[in-house]
Amino acid sequence: MADGSERVGDLAEVIEVAREAAIEAGELLLESFGRLQSSQIGTKSSARDLVTEADFASERLLVERLREAFPRHRIESEEEVHDAPDDGAPRWFLDPLDGTVNFVHGLPAFAVSMGLWAGGEPLAAVVHLPRLEETFCAVRGGGTWLGKRRQQVSKTAELGRAVLATGFPYRRGELEHSNLENFNRFFYDLRGIRRMGAAAVDLAYVAAGRLDGFWELHLSPHDVAAGGLLVREAGGLVTDADGGEDWLRGGHVVAAGPALQPQIRARVEH
């Protein structure tokens, strides 16, 4: 099969292992939520780009569970684990705590994000929101689910009726495109704009039809690998800002229902 799924195995088993691991990692995160000491919080690329001991603990748990269940799979995670490239092996993209700034500030919009890719295509995805007790799951060809409820993207076709989400890079003072210009192009024409502070949450909410669309620049694979599949399996379109397929590693993504996505993309510059 061209999509590489023959190297993955039973996707029902894969998604169940990932779902259980994400929930377990979420329970670990909640043990620290609202209880972090300053000594447990550090920075990465800038003073805005936070990392905590909870990020590392969650990642180590996820990696341990995946290594045990799928020893031949590769893992690419945000913090510590970045297996060497292997085009013949399925690859997990992990964000053990997407929305770390929210987490540190006691805001509930944070998630554990797990996306499995093979043959250049997303095959399985879990985005778990521990504080909100919601777990979004998808497998290729099987739809997107929140518990027993199948999810569907919004049918909104007009920007004037749309609520979109976006985000801004940590190093926004250093980059050529901070996304502020894109924000301004949409500002007066939308019903509303939201900034969740976690791309995995944004994409899950697009899949659920809570948001009509999402765009962002300067993203990493772990930010979009899972959420992009959620949107696609819920009937939406996911591309890079040029309308191509380089949204995993290209750094920019536009996701929305089929009627709205091209309209959003037409305004996004990168």
Backbone as CSV, one residue per row, in Angstrom:
resi,resn,N_x,N_y,N_z,CA_x,CA_y,CA_z,C_x,C_y,C_z
1,MET,0.838,-1.210,0.000,0.000,0.000,0.000,0.862,1.245,0.000
2,ALA,0.519,2.200,-0.809,1.361,3.380,-0.980,1.423,4.240,0.257
3,ASP,0.401,4.148,1.138,0.383,5.027,2.299,1.249,4.527,3.440
4,GLY,1.859,3.362,3.302,2.758,2.867,4.333,2.066,2.185,5.486
5,SER,0.750,2.048,5.436,0.031,1.488,6.576,0.324,0.009,6.779
6,GLU,0.827,-0.681,5.734,1.159,-2.089,5.899,2.302,-2.286,6.887
7,ARG,3.087,-1.233,7.136,4.192,-1.338,8.086,3.761,-0.982,9.505
8,VAL,2.536,-0.532,9.667,2.068,-0.072,10.965,1.373,-1.173,11.742
9,GLY,0.580,-1.985,11.055,-0.196,-3.014,11.726,-1.631,-2.576,11.911
10,ASP,-2.295,-3.166,12.874,-3.702,-2.919,13.135,-3.884,-1.515,13.707
11,LEU,-4.522,-0.615,12.934,-4.686,0.754,13.393,-5.599,0.854,14.615
12,ALA,-6.527,-0.091,14.765,-7.375,-0.093,15.954,-6.533,-0.319,17.210
13,GLU,-5.561,-1.212,17.108,-4.658,-1.445,18.247,-3.763,-0.231,18.468
14,VAL,-3.269,0.340,17.384,-2.387,1.499,17.478,-3.082,2.649,18.189
15,ILE,-4.296,2.960,17.775,-4.986,4.119,18.349,-5.351,3.871,19.806
16,GLU,-5.632,2.632,20.167,-5.965,2.356,21.561,-4.743,2.500,22.457
17,VAL,-3.597,2.019,21.997,-2.365,2.203,22.762,-2.063,3.685,22.930
18,ALA,-2.199,4.449,21.844,-1.911,5.886,21.901,-2.902,6.601,22.808
19,ARG,-4.158,6.253,22.696,-5.177,6.904,23.544,-4.892,6.667,25.020
20,GLU,-4.602,5.425,25.371,-4.317,5.112,26.777,-3.054,5.823,27.251
21,ALA,-2.033,5.880,26.397,-0.799,6.567,26.773,-1.034,8.058,26.965
22,ALA,-1.813,8.670,26.074,-2.087,10.101,26.181,-2.858,10.423,27.459
23,ILE,-3.826,9.595,27.794,-4.590,9.824,29.019,-3.707,9.660,30.244
24,GLU,-2.837,8.662,30.215,-1.914,8.461,31.339,-0.963,9.651,31.473
25,ALA,-0.458,10.138,30.344,0.403,11.318,30.379,-0.363,12.528,30.889
26,GLY,-1.625,12.648,30.489,-2.458,13.749,30.964,-2.650,13.720,32.467
27,GLU,-2.829,12.532,33.032,-2.951,12.406,34.490,-1.668,12.859,35.168
28,LEU,-0.546,12.545,34.551,0.743,12.988,35.090,0.851,14.503,35.057
29,LEU,0.407,15.111,33.956,0.442,16.569,33.858,-0.440,17.221,34.921
30,LEU,-1.599,16.652,35.168,-2.520,17.244,36.135,-1.968,17.205,37.560
31,GLU,-1.061,16.285,37.820,-0.428,16.253,39.141,0.391,17.508,39.395
32,SER,0.883,18.135,38.301,1.697,19.353,38.420,0.915,20.618,38.133
33,PHE,-0.255,20.490,37.530,-1.013,21.670,37.107,-1.419,22.504,38.324
34,GLY,-1.000,23.770,38.305,-1.295,24.664,39.418,-0.382,24.498,40.611
35,ARG,0.618,23.620,40.487,1.509,23.342,41.617,2.982,23.527,41.271
36,LEU,3.270,24.056,40.102,4.663,24.195,39.671,5.399,25.237,40.504
37,GLN,6.633,24.930,40.848,7.527,25.890,41.478,8.385,26.539,40.394
38,SER,8.900,27.716,40.680,9.714,28.418,39.681,10.931,27.602,39.263
39,SER,11.441,26.787,40.164,12.602,25.961,39.851,12.278,24.858,38.852
40,GLN,10.993,24.596,38.625,10.565,23.554,37.698,10.242,24.100,36.311
41,ILE,10.476,25.392,36.098,10.146,26.051,34.831,11.406,26.632,34.219
42,GLY,11.658,26.315,32.960,12.812,26.860,32.252,12.381,27.492,30.938
43,THR,13.359,27.980,30.167,13.087,28.588,28.873,13.925,27.903,27.802
44,LYS,13.494,28.079,26.540,14.212,27.486,25.403,14.674,28.579,24.457
45,SER,13.945,28.814,23.373,14.410,29.753,22.352,14.310,31.205,22.785
46,SER,13.423,31.506,23.733,13.260,32.869,24.214,12.607,32.812,25.581
47,ALA,12.498,33.969,26.231,11.857,34.022,27.542,10.385,33.647,27.473
48,ARG,9.785,33.709,26.279,8.378,33.328,26.118,8.207,31.825,25.943
49,ASP,9.266,31.157,25.496,9.211,29.743,25.120,9.557,28.898,26.345
50,LEU,8.539,28.477,27.076,8.750,27.813,28.352,8.817,26.294,28.196
51,VAL,9.503,25.671,29.131,9.510,24.222,29.255,9.523,23.902,30.747
52,THR,8.836,22.855,31.123,8.736,22.506,32.538,9.154,21.052,32.744
53,GLU,9.333,20.705,34.006,9.620,19.307,34.325,8.470,18.410,33.905
54,ALA,7.265,18.968,33.872,6.104,18.186,33.444,6.195,17.812,31.967
55,ASP,6.736,18.726,31.124,6.935,18.403,29.708,7.794,17.154,29.565
56,PHE,8.910,17.137,30.285,9.845,16.021,30.183,9.240,14.735,30.732
57,ALA,8.547,14.827,31.856,7.947,13.632,32.457,6.895,13.032,31.532
58,SER,6.067,13.891,30.923,5.048,13.413,29.997,5.689,12.755,28.783
59,GLU,6.720,13.388,28.232,7.372,12.815,27.052,7.987,11.460,27.365
60,ARG,8.656,11.342,28.500,9.298,10.067,28.843,8.276,8.958,28.996
61,LEU,7.111,9.283,29.551,6.057,8.273,29.682,5.565,7.837,28.307
62,LEU,5.286,8.803,27.423,4.808,8.465,26.086,5.818,7.617,25.325
63,VAL,7.068,8.004,25.392,8.113,7.265,24.680,8.218,5.844,25.216
64,GLU,8.155,5.699,26.524,8.237,4.360,27.115,7.089,3.475,26.647
65,ARG,5.889,4.023,26.626,4.736,3.228,26.199,4.843,2.842,24.730
66,LEU,5.279,3.766,23.882,5.381,3.481,22.450,6.525,2.516,22.151
67,ARG,7.646,2.679,22.811,8.769,1.753,22.594,8.359,0.323,22.970
68,GLU,7.610,0.202,24.044,7.189,-1.118,24.498,6.210,-1.753,23.518
69,ALA,5.250,-0.966,23.041,4.206,-1.509,22.170,4.651,-1.653,20.719
70,PHE,5.482,-0.723,20.241,5.853,-0.680,18.826,7.362,-0.461,18.691
71,PRO,8.157,-1.460,19.011,9.618,-1.269,19.049,10.233,-0.889,17.707
72,ARG,9.552,-1.152,16.603,10.118,-0.836,15.288,9.731,0.558,14.812
73,HIS,8.841,1.222,15.532,8.454,2.579,15.154,9.520,3.584,15.581
74,ARG,9.622,4.677,14.866,10.512,5.767,15.221,9.719,6.857,15.935
75,ILE,10.430,7.684,16.679,9.779,8.733,17.465,10.508,10.051,17.248
76,GLU,9.734,11.107,17.038,10.244,12.467,16.941,9.395,13.331,17.872
77,SER,9.971,13.736,18.982,9.218,14.467,19.992,9.805,15.854,20.204
78,GLU,9.091,16.671,20.956,9.484,18.075,21.067,10.738,18.273,21.894
79,GLU,10.902,17.502,22.948,11.951,17.843,23.909,13.240,17.040,23.752
80,GLU,13.199,15.740,23.980,14.431,14.971,24.124,14.677,13.928,23.037
81,VAL,13.636,13.397,22.430,13.779,12.230,21.566,13.587,12.614,20.106
82,HIS,14.583,12.302,19.301,14.504,12.590,17.865,15.257,11.485,17.148
83,ASP,14.555,10.366,16.877,15.195,9.233,16.226,15.681,9.611,14.838
84,ALA,16.742,8.941,14.401,17.296,9.193,13.077,16.249,8.908,12.010
85,PRO,16.293,9.639,10.894,15.330,9.402,9.813,15.397,7.974,9.302
86,ASP,14.245,7.413,9.004,14.140,6.079,8.426,12.848,6.046,7.627
87,ASP,12.969,6.197,6.309,11.781,6.286,5.466,10.963,5.005,5.481
88,GLY,11.568,3.912,5.904,10.842,2.651,5.905,10.086,2.371,7.172
89,ALA,10.207,3.232,8.174,9.588,2.966,9.474,8.493,3.977,9.777
90,PRO,7.388,3.538,10.354,6.386,4.492,10.843,7.017,5.410,11.884
91,ARG,6.532,6.648,11.956,7.157,7.649,12.817,6.095,8.384,13.629
92,TRP,6.288,8.423,14.923,5.418,9.167,15.827,5.949,10.588,16.018
93,PHE,5.050,11.542,15.948,5.366,12.931,16.268,4.629,13.267,17.558
94,LEU,5.395,13.611,18.587,4.826,13.784,19.922,5.007,15.202,20.424
95,ASP,3.949,15.759,20.959,4.047,16.969,21.772,3.498,16.599,23.146
96,PRO,4.368,16.380,24.109,3.921,15.880,25.412,3.145,16.900,26.227
97,LEU,3.317,18.180,25.877,2.548,19.247,26.535,2.472,20.423,25.571
98,ASP,1.463,20.413,24.736,1.249,21.523,23.809,0.442,22.590,24.538
99,GLY,1.003,23.786,24.626,0.375,24.841,25.406,1.044,25.007,26.765
100,THR,2.366,24.924,26.779,3.091,24.997,28.049,2.868,26.329,28.756
101,VAL,2.806,27.424,28.000,2.571,28.724,28.643,1.205,28.729,29.329
102,ASN,0.196,28.186,28.669,-1.113,28.063,29.311,-1.009,27.236,30.591
103,PHE,-0.317,26.125,30.490,-0.145,25.217,31.629,0.498,25.943,32.809
104,VAL,1.555,26.680,32.534,2.267,27.397,33.588,1.375,28.458,34.227
105,HIS,0.526,29.091,33.437,-0.321,30.171,33.939,-1.684,29.693,34.443
106,GLY,-1.875,28.388,34.516,-3.108,27.860,35.067,-4.293,27.898,34.134
107,LEU,-4.043,28.009,32.831,-5.120,28.023,31.840,-5.352,26.607,31.315
108,PRO,-6.595,26.203,31.078,-6.885,24.800,30.773,-6.637,24.366,29.333
109,ALA,-6.286,25.277,28.440,-6.106,24.928,27.021,-4.698,24.385,26.783
110,PHE,-4.485,23.144,27.165,-3.229,22.461,26.867,-3.556,21.011,26.543
111,ALA,-2.621,20.336,25.851,-2.945,19.009,25.322,-1.714,18.125,25.238
112,VAL,-1.974,16.829,25.191,-1.000,15.814,24.790,-1.336,15.446,23.357
113,SER,-0.368,15.563,22.455,-0.613,15.347,21.032,0.284,14.234,20.500
114,MET,-0.326,13.247,19.821,0.400,12.096,19.288,-0.083,11.819,17.871
115,GLY,0.827,11.906,16.903,0.466,11.628,15.521,1.394,10.595,14.917
116,LEU,0.845,9.591,14.270,1.629,8.545,13.620,1.561,8.717,12.108
117,TRP,2.731,8.768,11.475,2.843,8.916,10.021,3.624,7.745,9.438
118,ALA,3.287,7.396,8.216,4.056,6.401,7.462,3.843,6.659,5.988
119,GLY,4.861,6.456,5.199,4.747,6.685,3.762,4.379,8.110,3.407
120,GLY,4.761,9.065,4.266,4.473,10.463,4.003,3.043,10.880,4.272
121,GLU,2.261,10.039,4.966,0.856,10.332,5.235,0.538,10.107,6.711
122,PRO,-0.383,10.908,7.271,-0.828,10.670,8.643,-1.772,9.483,8.697
123,LEU,-1.565,8.615,9.692,-2.380,7.407,9.807,-3.196,7.347,11.086
124,ALA,-2.701,7.925,12.162,-3.408,7.855,13.442,-3.085,9.100,14.250
125,ALA,-4.060,9.537,15.054,-3.874,10.765,15.823,-4.682,10.717,17.115
126,VAL,-4.066,11.234,18.168,-4.752,11.455,19.436,-4.381,12.844,19.932
127,VAL,-5.364,13.636,20.295,-5.144,14.904,20.984,-6.001,14.865,22.245
128,HIS,-5.340,14.828,23.386,-6.010,14.685,24.678,-5.864,15.969,25.479
129,LEU,-6.988,16.517,25.926,-7.010,17.733,26.737,-7.301,17.341,28.183
130,PRO,-6.273,17.179,29.009,-6.471,16.597,30.343,-7.394,17.407,31.249
131,ARG,-7.189,18.716,31.290,-7.969,19.541,32.214,-9.430,19.626,31.774
132,LEU,-9.672,19.525,30.475,-11.029,19.605,29.948,-11.659,18.233,29.740
133,GLU,-10.892,17.181,30.000,-11.368,15.800,29.942,-11.969,15.453,28.579
134,GLU,-11.247,15.817,27.530,-11.668,15.493,26.171,-10.512,14.820,25.432
135,THR,-10.841,13.748,24.704,-9.838,13.015,23.936,-10.337,12.830,22.514
136,PHE,-9.679,13.483,21.567,-10.015,13.386,20.147,-9.114,12.333,19.502
137,CYS,-9.725,11.424,18.732,-8.975,10.355,18.087,-9.376,10.229,16.622
138,ALA,-8.421,9.811,15.802,-8.712,9.563,14.390,-7.746,8.532,13.844
139,VAL,-8.239,7.721,12.911,-7.369,6.891,12.082,-7.741,7.160,10.628
140,ARG,-6.785,6.983,9.760,-7.030,7.293,8.352,-8.172,6.441,7.806
141,GLY,-9.164,7.118,7.245,-10.314,6.438,6.689,-11.378,6.065,7.695
142,GLY,-11.163,6.396,8.964,-12.102,5.989,10.007,-12.823,7.113,10.699
143,GLY,-12.605,8.339,10.266,-13.280,9.467,10.886,-12.578,9.965,12.128
144,THR,-13.073,11.069,12.647,-12.563,11.677,13.880,-13.639,11.549,14.945
145,TRP,-13.203,11.167,16.141,-14.151,10.854,17.202,-13.768,11.557,18.496
146,LEU,-14.786,12.011,19.206,-14.654,12.482,20.586,-15.535,11.570,21.409
147,GLY,-14.904,10.612,22.086,-15.682,9.561,22.718,-16.427,8.773,21.656
148,LYS,-17.745,8.657,21.786,-18.555,7.922,20.822,-19.212,8.834,19.790
149,ARG,-18.828,10.106,19.798,-19.436,11.071,18.895,-18.498,11.388,17.730
150,ARG,-18.969,11.109,16.532,-18.168,11.428,15.356,-18.177,12.940,15.141
151,GLN,-17.036,13.478,14.785,-16.872,14.917,14.640,-16.911,15.329,13.172
152,GLN,-17.363,16.559,12.950,-17.452,17.083,11.587,-17.073,18.556,11.586
153,VAL,-16.309,18.967,10.603,-15.920,20.370,10.506,-17.138,21.239,10.221
154,SER,-16.981,22.515,10.490,-18.029,23.498,10.235,-18.337,23.598,8.743
155,LYS,-19.608,23.866,8.450,-20.012,24.088,7.065,-19.995,25.576,6.694
156,THR,-19.534,26.410,7.601,-19.499,27.851,7.336,-18.746,28.141,6.035
157,ALA,-19.357,28.974,5.194,-18.774,29.260,3.889,-18.425,30.725,3.704
158,GLU,-18.720,31.566,4.704,-18.472,32.997,4.584,-17.571,33.467,5.724
159,LEU,-16.564,34.243,5.396,-15.667,34.750,6.423,-16.412,35.600,7.458
160,GLY,-17.424,36.323,7.006,-18.162,37.172,7.927,-18.918,36.416,8.991
161,ARG,-19.123,35.123,8.786,-19.806,34.281,9.771,-18.840,33.364,10.518
162,ALA,-17.552,33.532,10.275,-16.560,32.582,10.771,-15.860,33.060,12.035
163,VAL,-15.543,32.095,12.888,-14.630,32.298,14.013,-13.368,31.496,13.702
164,LEU,-12.267,32.188,13.521,-10.995,31.553,13.209,-10.062,31.618,14.412
165,ALA,-9.053,30.774,14.383,-8.003,30.805,15.404,-6.654,30.925,14.727
166,THR,-5.720,31.492,15.434,-4.343,31.579,14.960,-3.419,31.643,16.158
167,GLY,-2.138,31.790,15.889,-1.150,31.917,16.948,0.026,32.727,16.462
168,PHE,0.946,33.001,17.373,2.086,33.854,17.055,3.364,33.208,17.578
169,PRO,4.469,33.360,16.848,5.710,32.685,17.240,6.335,33.307,18.486
170,TYR,7.063,32.488,19.221,7.768,32.981,20.402,8.800,34.042,20.026
171,ARG,9.493,33.841,18.909,10.548,34.772,18.487,9.994,35.807,17.511
172,ARG,8.808,36.322,17.810,8.120,37.169,16.842,8.851,38.473,16.552
173,GLY,9.730,38.937,17.424,10.489,40.146,17.153,11.680,39.913,16.254
174,GLU,12.007,38.647,15.987,13.196,38.306,15.208,12.867,37.782,13.818
175,LEU,11.623,37.395,13.574,11.256,36.731,12.332,10.660,37.716,11.332
176,GLU,10.838,37.412,10.046,10.352,38.325,9.004,8.833,38.430,9.026
177,HIS,8.159,37.300,9.223,6.699,37.298,9.265,6.242,36.878,10.662
178,SER,5.727,37.828,11.415,5.283,37.541,12.783,3.845,37.045,12.832
179,ASN,3.140,37.082,11.715,1.731,36.730,11.578,0.797,37.870,11.975
180,LEU,1.342,38.958,12.477,0.489,40.086,12.846,-0.161,40.706,11.612
181,GLU,0.580,40.750,10.500,0.012,41.310,9.270,-1.159,40.457,8.779
182,ASN,-1.025,39.141,8.883,-2.131,38.266,8.507,-3.331,38.494,9.415
183,PHE,-3.070,38.597,10.703,-4.138,38.869,11.665,-4.903,40.138,11.272
184,ASN,-4.161,41.168,10.922,-4.792,42.437,10.547,-5.645,42.303,9.282
185,ARG,-5.224,41.441,8.359,-5.994,41.271,7.124,-7.368,40.636,7.378
186,PHE,-7.461,39.870,8.455,-8.722,39.217,8.786,-9.571,40.007,9.787
187,PHE,-8.962,40.855,10.555,-9.545,41.387,11.795,-10.951,41.955,11.628
188,TYR,-11.166,42.783,10.621,-12.441,43.480,10.482,-13.514,42.664,9.759
189,ASP,-13.131,41.521,9.209,-14.049,40.789,8.343,-14.624,39.517,8.950
190,LEU,-14.221,39.184,10.163,-14.638,37.925,10.779,-15.644,38.151,11.895
191,ARG,-16.357,37.095,12.229,-17.183,37.125,13.438,-16.293,37.188,14.674
192,GLY,-15.162,36.508,14.620,-14.242,36.556,15.751,-12.950,35.833,15.454
193,ILE,-11.915,36.164,16.221,-10.628,35.470,16.153,-10.273,35.021,17.563
194,ARG,-9.814,33.800,17.680,-9.389,33.251,18.966,-7.917,32.886,18.898
195,ARG,-7.276,32.932,20.062,-5.871,32.558,20.173,-5.765,31.623,21.375
196,MET,-5.810,30.308,21.110,-5.820,29.312,22.175,-4.450,29.128,22.829
197,GLY,-3.398,29.333,22.042,-2.067,29.121,22.583,-1.598,27.685,22.507
198,ALA,-2.286,26.858,21.704,-1.895,25.458,21.520,-2.450,24.991,20.187
199,ALA,-1.592,24.769,19.218,-2.047,24.436,17.870,-2.832,23.132,17.834
200,ALA,-2.445,22.162,18.671,-3.174,20.893,18.694,-4.617,21.105,19.143
201,VAL,-4.825,22.009,20.093,-6.180,22.328,20.547,-6.943,23.038,19.436
202,ASP,-6.311,24.005,18.780,-6.946,24.705,17.665,-7.431,23.727,16.602
203,LEU,-6.577,22.797,16.213,-6.921,21.859,15.153,-8.012,20.892,15.603
204,ALA,-7.958,20.448,16.846,-9.019,19.583,17.364,-10.357,20.314,17.349
205,TYR,-10.340,21.595,17.681,-11.574,22.371,17.695,-12.095,22.652,16.283
206,VAL,-11.199,22.773,15.312,-11.648,22.862,13.921,-12.314,21.553,13.514
207,ALA,-11.707,20.433,13.877,-12.288,19.131,13.559,-13.674,18.963,14.170
208,ALA,-13.864,19.546,15.347,-15.137,19.430,16.051,-16.162,20.455,15.592
209,GLY,-15.782,21.363,14.702,-16.691,22.399,14.238,-16.882,23.538,15.219
210,ARG,-16.095,23.580,16.278,-16.181,24.673,17.246,-15.532,25.935,16.696
211,LEU,-14.448,25.742,15.986,-13.812,26.808,15.226,-14.046,26.533,13.751
212,ASP,-14.205,27.592,12.977,-14.436,27.422,11.547,-13.145,27.232,10.770
213,GLY,-12.026,27.656,11.328,-10.763,27.490,10.633,-9.594,27.927,11.492
214,PHE,-8.398,27.596,11.032,-7.165,27.892,11.762,-6.033,28.061,10.774
215,TRP,-5.189,29.058,11.038,-3.937,29.184,10.289,-2.846,29.595,11.268
216,GLU,-1.624,29.220,10.959,-0.497,29.674,11.767,0.797,29.457,10.993
217,LEU,1.802,30.261,11.335,3.131,30.175,10.744,4.124,29.681,11.801
218,HIS,5.314,29.287,11.335,6.436,28.944,12.208,6.098,27.807,13.172
219,LEU,5.429,26.795,12.645,5.083,25.628,13.448,6.074,24.494,13.191
220,SER,6.073,23.530,14.109,6.918,22.349,13.996,6.055,21.122,13.750
221,PRO,6.648,20.022,13.293,5.845,18.822,13.030,5.029,18.351,14.223
222,HIS,5.591,18.421,15.419,4.839,17.934,16.584,3.611,18.792,16.869
223,ASP,3.576,20.013,16.346,2.418,20.886,16.549,1.212,20.455,15.720
224,VAL,1.454,19.886,14.539,0.374,19.689,13.558,0.160,18.244,13.139
225,ALA,1.083,17.348,13.448,1.021,15.981,12.910,-0.269,15.273,13.279
226,ALA,-0.714,15.437,14.523,-1.951,14.783,14.967,-3.178,15.599,14.588
227,GLY,-3.168,16.876,14.889,-4.335,17.711,14.651,-4.727,17.802,13.193
228,GLY,-3.741,17.767,12.309,-4.060,17.816,10.889,-4.898,16.632,10.443
229,LEU,-4.581,15.442,10.953,-5.382,14.270,10.604,-6.781,14.371,11.197
230,LEU,-6.902,14.904,12.410,-8.232,15.093,12.993,-9.116,15.912,12.056
231,VAL,-8.561,17.002,11.528,-9.335,17.868,10.634,-9.682,17.136,9.346
232,ARG,-8.719,16.466,8.755,-8.985,15.769,7.491,-10.061,14.698,7.658
233,GLU,-9.972,13.929,8.727,-10.943,12.853,8.925,-12.309,13.377,9.344
234,ALA,-12.372,14.641,9.740,-13.656,15.272,10.039,-14.234,15.988,8.829
235,GLY,-13.612,15.805,7.663,-14.136,16.374,6.429,-13.525,17.689,6.015
236,GLY,-12.461,18.107,6.682,-11.848,19.386,6.373,-10.670,19.281,5.432
237,LEU,-10.166,20.450,5.045,-8.968,20.549,4.217,-7.811,21.050,5.067
238,VAL,-6.648,20.455,4.869,-5.422,20.889,5.539,-4.332,20.983,4.491
239,THR,-3.763,22.179,4.339,-2.656,22.374,3.404,-1.650,23.321,4.038
240,ASP,-0.527,23.496,3.353,0.344,24.591,3.741,-0.262,25.885,3.203
241,ALA,0.372,27.009,3.487,-0.207,28.304,3.112,-0.213,28.537,1.606
242,ASP,0.513,27.705,0.861,0.520,27.803,-0.593,-0.472,26.853,-1.243
243,GLY,-1.195,26.097,-0.432,-2.141,25.130,-0.969,-1.537,23.774,-1.253
244,GLY,-0.273,23.573,-0.859,0.404,22.306,-1.089,0.315,21.374,0.105
245,GLU,1.074,20.286,0.021,1.021,19.243,1.041,2.164,19.309,2.049
246,ASP,2.935,20.385,2.032,4.102,20.467,2.919,3.738,21.104,4.264
247,TRP,2.644,20.659,4.852,2.212,21.267,6.117,2.800,20.581,7.339
248,LEU,3.384,19.406,7.197,4.006,18.758,8.350,5.314,19.444,8.719
249,ARG,6.187,19.640,7.739,7.503,20.225,8.012,7.681,21.608,7.386
250,GLY,6.680,22.084,6.670,6.823,23.360,5.977,6.745,24.576,6.876
251,GLY,6.208,24.428,8.094,6.181,25.527,9.042,4.898,26.321,9.072
252,HIS,4.017,26.135,8.071,2.768,26.883,8.061,1.628,25.967,7.653
253,VAL,0.437,26.249,8.198,-0.706,25.383,7.966,-1.976,26.220,7.889
254,VAL,-2.908,25.773,7.054,-4.256,26.350,6.984,-5.232,25.185,7.014
255,ALA,-6.171,25.216,7.958,-7.116,24.122,8.135,-8.512,24.686,8.313
256,ALA,-9.477,24.131,7.596,-10.864,24.591,7.686,-11.739,23.660,6.864
257,GLY,-13.054,23.929,6.876,-13.960,23.214,6.000,-13.676,23.525,4.547
258,PRO,-14.137,22.683,3.614,-13.793,22.836,2.204,-14.188,24.176,1.603
259,ALA,-15.298,24.760,2.036,-15.741,26.022,1.447,-14.920,27.204,1.924
260,LEU,-14.431,27.135,3.154,-13.764,28.278,3.766,-12.247,28.237,3.621
261,GLN,-11.681,27.056,3.562,-10.222,26.934,3.596,-9.519,27.715,2.490
262,PRO,-9.984,27.660,1.233,-9.302,28.449,0.200,-9.388,29.951,0.436
263,GLN,-10.476,30.413,1.045,-10.623,31.841,1.327,-9.627,32.289,2.400
264,ILE,-9.408,31.455,3.390,-8.423,31.783,4.428,-7.025,31.789,3.817
265,ARG,-6.732,30.740,3.065,-5.402,30.607,2.482,-5.064,31.789,1.578
266,ALA,-6.047,32.327,0.896,-5.809,33.431,-0.033,-5.299,34.679,0.674
267,ARG,-5.569,34.801,1.977,-5.147,35.989,2.721,-3.864,35.780,3.529
268,VAL,-3.413,34.549,3.636,-2.275,34.238,4.497,-0.971,34.363,3.709
269,GLU,-0.102,35.242,4.169,1.230,35.361,3.604,2.256,34.843,4.608
270,HIS,3.332,34.295,4.092,4.353,33.725,4.970,5.753,34.036,4.481
